[in-house]
Amino acid sequence: MAARFQHTGARATMIALVAAVVVGSSLLSTAQGPGWRAYVTNFDGDGISVVDLDRRAVIATVKTGRKPHGVVVAPDGSNLFVSNEGDGTLTIIDPVRHRVRATVPVGGAPHQIEITRDGRHVLVPLNDKAAVAVFDVAAGRVVRTIPVGRAPHIIRHLPGSDRYLVTSEGDAKLVVLGAEWRVVGEIPIFAQPRVPAITPAGDRIYQTIRWLNGALVVDPAKGMVVDRIALGEPRFAVEGKDAHGVAVTPDGTELWIATQTTDSVSVVDARDHQVRGQLPVGRDPNWIEITADGATAVISNTGGNSVTLIDVRGRRVLETVPVGPGPKRLAVAAAPPPE
């Protein structure tokens, strides 16, 4: 009896341990939150790469139109939109199956796009048309075109508002779109704007510009440039080697700037605009995005045909992942649930 009792007890103990491991694993998975994906446009490869940030590997490639430029994910994760500069189209992709749902004309050379907070419209800067096209997702077509100034390049949502910021490279200004897609303001930059990053509170815009190894600081309430961030030597860069991609951490405390001058990312304190660190990435870094949990930064390296993944809090490079040729823009989003 004693032997049988011990055997039963051991078995019960083993079952309890297994149950604890299963429950513990479930809790750990929940605590870690969702997995993340990066969707990278390969400008010279006519498609996108889908990178699993947990596996640190490309898990899918999807063909789009010619010269894919911009990319954005719907707020509910149901669709992925890619602008194709080479043939003036917008490709809509199923992010679960990694299949093209449709490719539709938008009327010009589209650059970096944005989607409205309700997911109903995609805003498409037409770089050769001095306008932004409003694409109605449900209707599957462009329903309006808004003049915004020459060579519109990038559009971003202004947090805490119904407004959107458009960079006009040709007129060296930022254009603000308001309700009913009307132009409600302009901010002179006096230089060709590259990429804007906006604080979570919407009270500052960090704007990279042509030839500057750094960024301008813009106060949207005042409608003017109020400061300049210099990343060090060289303060001014040769053509094509300036600071380009820029992102603000979700808590608003740091600004991350990817500069092609040194093939690196600089970490800048958002309070005093001092550089707190620098990390090497691939050749000619173009774009940077940070996951919503603030854990991982993803940088596209156009000259290196790769993306670099960085641990934001630990400030260390995790991996450089090969993607397609000429990676430009990227978007990061929580991995979609399986069907």
Secondary structure, 3 states (H helix, E strand, C coil): CHHHHHHHHHHHHHHHHHHHHHHHHHHHHHHHCCCEEEEEEECCCCEEEEEECCCCEEEEEEECCCCEEEEEECCCCCCEEEEECCCCEEEEEECCCCEEEEEEECCCCECECEECCCCCEEEEEECCCCEEEEEECCCCEEEEEEECCCCEEEEEECCCCCCEEEEECCCCEEEEECHHHCEEEEEECCCCEEEEEECCCCCCEEEEECCECEEEEEECCCCEEEEEEECCCCCECCCCCCEEEEEECCCCCEEEEEECCCCEEEEEECCCCCEEEEEECCCCEEEEEECCCCCEEEEEEHHHCEEEEEECCCCEEEEEEECCCCEEEEEEEECCCCC
